Amino acid sequence: MGLNVIGVSHRTAPVELREKLSFTLPDLERLLRQESGGNTLPEVTVLSTCNRTELYVASEKECESWCLEFLSRGAGAAGLNPYLYKKQERDAVLHLFNVSSGLDSLVLGEAEILKQVKDAYGLSQKLGLTGKLLNVLFQRALYVGKLVRTETRISQGAISVGSVAVSLAEKIFGNLSESAVLLFGAGKMAGVAAQYLLSKKVKNLFVANRTVATAESLAAKFHAQALSLESGIAHLKNVDVVITSLASTDPLITKSLIQNVMLKRANRSLFLIDIAVPRNVDPTVHEVDNVYLYNIDDLDHIVRENLSRRTQEIQKASQIVENKADEFFEWYRSLSSGEEKSLKHNTVGTAGTEP
């Protein structure tokens, strides 16, 4: 039985490609059901987030061509090969453990990825696409992800895309206490952004969402004003910073819209931070005078600052991941010998070794 991972991430592919390969869980369920109709699929789990889409496959047969076809058919994306990475056996195990630990995230140590790994694995289980190997692998990955966060301080500091977006707004705009900020979206990333904005004592905070009741629920927690999407668009002429995180296949904010907005603002500067994948803001918006657009890939320089401050914690976390990958791979190799070894979720010390 061979273990493989093939995919793209923020490390290998630009946001323009990643957004084409971004699948919701319902999307994945539909695609995988289509693939399995009348066909025998390998053990497979598909992990898709705003920063990565990866297929983890356990199969005795060649599976790379199937993975490429799945990605291409699902997203209609051509020319994937230059952006793909392919890992096998222990390298595949190590990669997943790094992912679940937040060591391979755009924002080091971010917490959202652990739930995303759990949800991806849960969907594969539901569809009957996991066997013993992937079941143990993903259960182990979830354990390692929790262990790293318990045994190290890897998650301290700015640990989500939403919080980093606020840091970027502060770097661009200075003191946010005199600024009006508009959030499009009321999901988890918007909630994290709202929490950080509140700590910066922004002058006015607005939350716009398709479902106004959801916007009202988030706004009530952060002393913000809830708006419909239409009202949010109308408020563009009044705010200083806009952060978008809506789930949408088409841009909400277009170049022509912003051109009209800027006329009403008398060309007063407008900062747009688009943390959605697919993107909520048409990239040509940056061509409009006095409009400054940043997307999720532009958060990289803030991420590098966080990395430089946490070198020691990265080393601790990496050692734990390496040790646990070795343990898993030893168990994996024992399967073929007929003398299966045991794997236990033991507590480790900060050095990543058994006490």
C-alpha positions in Angstrom: 0.0 0.0 0.0 1.5 3.3 -1.1 0.9 6.6 0.7 1.0 9.8 -1.4 0.0 13.5 -1.3 -0.3 15.8 -4.3 -1.5 19.4 -4.2 -0.9 23.1 -4.3 -0.5 25.6 -1.6 0.4 29.3 -0.9 4.0 28.1 -1.0 3.8 27.0 -4.7 0.8 28.7 -6.3 -0.5 32.3 -6.6 -4.0 33.2 -5.3 -5.2 33.3 -8.9 -4.7 29.6 -9.2 -5.6 28.6 -5.6 -9.0 30.3 -5.9 -9.8 28.0 -8.8 -8.9 25.0 -6.7 -10.8 26.1 -3.6 -13.6 23.7 -2.7 -16.2 23.9 0.0 -17.1 20.7 1.9 -20.4 20.4 -0.1 -18.4 20.9 -3.3 -16.1 18.1 -2.3 -18.9 15.8 -1.3 -20.5 16.3 -4.7 -17.3 15.8 -6.7 -16.3 12.7 -4.7 -19.7 11.1 -5.1 -19.5 11.7 -8.8 -16.1 10.2 -8.9 -17.2 7.1 -6.9 -20.3 6.5 -9.0 -19.6 3.1 -10.6 -15.9 3.4 -9.9 -13.6 2.0 -7.3 -11.6 4.9 -5.7 -8.5 4.6 -3.7 -8.4 5.6 0.0 -8.5 9.4 -0.4 -9.0 12.5 1.7 -9.1 15.9 0.1 -8.1 18.9 2.2 -9.1 22.2 0.7 -8.6 25.6 2.4 -8.0 29.1 1.2 -4.3 28.4 1.2 -4.1 24.8 -0.1 -5.8 21.9 -1.9 -4.3 18.5 -1.3 -5.2 14.9 -2.0 -4.0 12.3 0.4 -4.2 8.9 -1.2 -3.4 5.4 0.0 -3.3 2.9 -2.9 -1.5 -0.1 -4.3 -1.9 1.3 -7.8 -0.5 4.4 -9.5 -2.7 7.3 -8.5 -1.0 10.5 -9.7 -3.0 10.6 -13.0 -6.3 10.2 -11.1 -5.3 13.0 -8.7 -4.5 15.4 -11.6 -7.7 14.6 -13.4 -9.7 15.2 -10.2 -8.1 18.6 -9.7 -8.5 19.6 -13.3 -12.1 18.5 -13.6 -13.2 19.9 -10.3 -11.8 23.3 -10.9 -11.4 23.6 -14.6 -7.9 24.7 -14.1 -5.3 24.1 -16.7 -1.5 24.0 -16.5 -1.3 22.7 -12.9 2.0 20.9 -13.1 4.4 23.8 -12.5 2.6 24.5 -9.2 2.1 20.9 -7.9 4.1 19.2 -5.2 4.1 15.4 -4.8 5.2 13.6 -1.7 5.4 9.9 -0.9 5.6 7.6 2.1 7.4 9.3 5.1 7.5 12.7 3.3 3.7 12.5 2.9 3.3 11.7 6.6 5.7 14.5 7.7 3.9 17.0 5.4 0.4 16.2 6.9 1.8 16.5 10.5 3.3 19.8 9.6 0.1 21.0 8.1 -2.0 19.9 11.1 0.5 21.6 13.5 0.2 24.9 11.7 3.9 24.7 10.6 3.0 24.9 6.9 0.4 27.6 7.3 0.6 31.1 5.8 0.2 32.3 9.4 2.4 30.2 11.7 0.5 28.2 14.2 -2.9 29.3 13.1 -5.7 27.3 14.7 -8.3 27.0 11.9 -6.3 24.3 10.0 -6.8 21.7 12.7 -10.6 21.8 12.3 -10.2 21.9 8.5 -8.1 18.7 8.6 -10.8 17.1 10.9 -13.6 18.1 8.6 -11.8 16.8 5.5 -11.1 13.5 7.2 -14.7 13.3 8.5 -16.1 13.7 5.0 -13.9 10.9 3.6 -15.1 8.7 6.4 -18.7 9.5 5.7 -18.3 8.6 2.0 -16.5 5.4 2.9 -13.2 6.5 1.3 -10.9 5.8 4.2 -9.4 2.5 5.2 -7.1 1.5 8.1 -4.1 3.5 6.8 -5.8 6.9 6.3 -7.9 6.4 9.4 -4.8 6.0 11.6 -2.9 8.7 9.7 -5.5 11.4 10.1 -6.3 10.5 13.7 -2.6 10.7 14.4 -2.3 14.0 12.5 -5.1 15.5 14.7 -3.3 14.3 17.8 0.0 15.7 16.7 -1.6 19.1 15.9 -3.1 19.3 19.3 0.2 18.1 20.9 2.3 20.8 19.2 0.0 23.6 20.4 0.0 22.2 24.0 3.7 21.6 24.2 5.0 24.8 22.5 4.0 28.5 22.2 3.8 28.2 18.4 0.3 29.8 18.4 1.1 32.9 20.3 0.9 36.2 18.5 -1.1 36.8 15.3 -2.4 33.3 14.6 -5.1 33.8 12.0 -5.6 35.5 8.6 -8.1 37.8 10.2 -5.7 39.0 12.8 -2.9 39.5 10.3 -5.3 41.5 8.1 -5.9 43.9 11.0 -2.1 44.1 11.5 -1.7 45.1 7.9 -4.4 47.7 8.1 -2.6 49.2 11.1 0.7 49.3 9.3 -0.9 51.0 6.3 -3.2 53.4 8.1 -1.5 54.0 11.4 -3.7 54.5 14.5 -7.0 52.8 13.7 -8.8 54.7 16.5 -9.9 57.4 14.1 -10.8 55.0 11.3 -14.1 53.5 10.1 -13.8 49.9 9.1 -16.2 47.8 7.1 -16.2 44.0 7.2 -17.9 42.0 4.4 -18.7 38.6 5.8 -19.7 37.3 9.2 -17.8 34.0 9.4 -14.9 32.9 11.5 -12.3 35.0 9.8 -14.5 38.1 10.0 -15.1 37.4 13.7 -11.4 37.2 14.4 -10.8 40.4 12.5 -13.6 42.1 14.4 -12.1 41.0 17.7 -8.7 42.5 16.8 -10.3 45.7 15.4 -12.2 46.1 18.7 -8.8 45.9 20.6 -7.5 48.7 18.3 -10.5 50.9 19.4 -11.6 51.6 15.8 -13.9 54.6 15.6 -16.7 52.8 13.7 -17.1 49.2 12.8 -19.7 47.9 10.3 -20.4 44.2 9.4 -22.2 43.5 6.1 -23.4 40.0 5.2 -25.9 38.3 2.9 -27.8 37.1 5.9 -28.5 40.2 8.0 -29.3 38.1 11.1 -25.8 36.6 11.0 -24.3 40.1 10.6 -26.4 41.2 13.6 -25.2 38.3 15.7 -21.5 39.2 15.0 -22.1 42.9 15.3 -23.7 42.6 18.7 -20.5 41.0 20.1 -18.3 43.8 19.0 -20.4 47.0 19.3 -20.6 47.2 15.5 -23.4 48.1 13.1 -24.9 45.3 11.0 -25.7 45.9 7.4 -27.1 44.0 4.4 -24.7 43.6 1.5 -26.5 46.3 -0.4 -26.1 48.7 2.5 -22.5 47.6 2.9 -21.8 48.6 -0.7 -23.4 52.0 0.0 -21.2 52.5 3.0 -18.0 52.2 0.9 -18.0 55.9 0.4 -17.8 56.5 4.2 -15.2 54.1 5.5 -11.4 54.0 5.5 -10.6 50.3 5.6 -12.5 47.4 4.0 -11.8 43.7 4.9 -13.6 41.1 2.8 -14.1 37.4 3.6 -17.3 36.4 1.9 -17.7 32.9 0.4 -18.4 33.9 -3.2 -17.4 32.6 -6.7 -17.8 36.1 -8.2 -16.2 39.4 -7.1 -18.4 41.6 -4.9 -16.4 44.7 -5.5 -15.6 45.6 -9.1 -13.5 48.3 -10.7 -16.5 50.3 -12.0 -18.1 50.2 -8.5 -14.9 51.6 -6.9 -14.6 54.2 -9.6 -18.1 55.5 -8.7 -17.3 55.2 -5.0 -14.1 57.3 -5.3 -16.0 60.1 -7.0 -18.3 60.3 -4.0 -15.3 60.2 -1.6 -13.6 63.1 -3.5 -10.7 60.6 -4.0 -10.0 60.2 -0.3 -7.8 57.1 0.0 -9.5 53.7 0.5 -7.7 50.6 1.7 -9.1 47.2 0.7 -7.8 43.9 2.2 -9.3 40.9 0.5 -8.7 37.7 2.6 -11.2 35.6 0.7 -10.4 32.7 -1.7 -11.9 33.0 -4.3 -11.3 36.7 -4.1 -14.1 39.2 -3.3 -12.4 42.1 -5.0 -11.6 42.3 -8.7 -7.8 42.7 -8.9 -8.1 45.5 -11.4 -9.5 47.7 -8.6 -5.9 48.5 -7.7 -5.7 50.5 -11.0 -8.0 53.2 -9.5 -6.2 56.2 -8.1 -5.9 56.4 -4.3 -7.2 52.9 -3.9 -4.9 50.4 -2.3 -5.8 46.7 -2.6 -4.1 43.8 -0.8 -5.0 40.1 -1.0 -4.1 37.1 1.1 -0.7 36.7 -0.6 0.3 40.2 0.5 0.2 39.1 4.2 3.5 37.3 3.6 5.8 40.0 5.0 3.9 40.2 8.2 4.1 36.4 8.5 7.9 36.6 8.0 8.1 39.0 11.0 6.2 36.5 13.1 8.5 33.7 12.0 11.7 35.6 13.0 10.3 36.2 16.5 9.4 32.5 17.1 12.4 30.6 15.8 12.8 28.6 19.0 9.2 27.6 19.2 9.4 26.5 15.5 12.3 24.3 16.4 10.5 22.7 19.3 7.4 22.1 17.2 9.4 20.7 14.3 11.1 18.2 16.6 7.8 16.9 17.9 6.5 16.5 14.4 9.7 14.7 13.2 9.5 12.3 16.2 5.8 11.5 15.7 6.3 11.1 11.9 9.1 8.5 12.7 6.7 6.7 15.1 3.9 6.6 12.6 6.2 5.4 9.8 7.6 2.6 11.9 4.0 1.5 12.5 3.3 1.8 8.8 6.2 -0.4 7.8 5.3 -3.0 10.5 2.0 -3.6 8.6 3.7 -5.3 5.8 5.7 -7.6 8.1 2.6 -9.1 9.6 3.7 -7.9 13.1 1.9 -4.7 13.6 3.3 -2.4 16.2 1.1 -0.3 18.5 0.7 3.5 18.4 -0.2 5.3 21.6 -1.2 9.0 22.1 1.4 9.5 24.7 2.2 12.9 26.2 5.6 14.3 25.2 7.9 16.8 26.9 8.9 20.1 25.3 11.8 18.4 23.5 9.3 16.1 21.7 10.5 12.8 23.3 8.7 10.3 25.4 9.1 10.9 29.1 
